[in-house]
Amino acid sequence: MKKLIAFTAACAAFLMVTAAVAHATVTPSQGTPIVLEHDPPWPPEMVAHGSTNSDGNITFSKLKPGNYTFVLADTGNLKSPAIFRITNVRVNGSQAGLGSAPIPPGKRGASASVVDRSGRKLTVVIDKAGGSITINVSSTGAAVGTLR
């Protein structure tokens, strides 16, 4: 019985720490340079670029069909790890949402592909002309290693 109580207490402590980390300060990342790449052709080509607004958002509109991936153009701009959320993908009214693995700050001028939590490039498929993608970039405030 004592082991069960100890185990339950340990689980409760773990959940409290996890909740605190999950609710760590997340702030919009203004001015983050984003590059949108289109595939086909191979290798993917840059089709648009821009920087996030004060809410951490950037929208790419009037997209042609194909696969789109994202590149953080300069990891040196990050003060803490960043999370990309594809908050709105619209093609004829359909919507979807995706999230990235944290991207740590790096050296000035270093770029990083946006990847999912499995390490694969985060890819959005637009199947009809006229689609749009909205990306939100937020700083997690957590400590993660630096890109070299």
C-alpha positions, 0 to 999 in steps of 0.5 A: 500500500505504501508503494502505491501511495508513493507511486501516486504521489510521484505521478502527481508531482510529475503531472504538476511539473509537466503542466507548469512546463506546458504552460511556460511563457509562450510569446509571439515571435515578431520579425521572424524571417520565414521562407516558403518552399514549393515542391515540385520541382526538385529540389524545392524552390523558394516561392515566397518569404517574409517576416512574422507580424507582432502576433507572430503570424505570417500568411502566404496566399494564392498558392498553386498546388503542390507540397510546401515546406518552411525554413527559418531563414535566420536562427540567430534572431531567436532568443529562445526556442521557437515553435511553428504552428501551421494554424490555418491551411485553407483550400476550398474551405477545408482547414488543418493544423500542424505543429513543429518541434522546437527550433533552438537559437543558432548562429547569425545567418544559420537557417533551419528547416521546420520539422515535425516532432519525428524529425521530418520536414513539416509539409503542407499539401495544397491540392487546388490553386488559390490555397493559403497557409498561415504560420504562427511562430512563438517563443517557448521561453524554454532552454534547448541546445544551440544549433551549430 
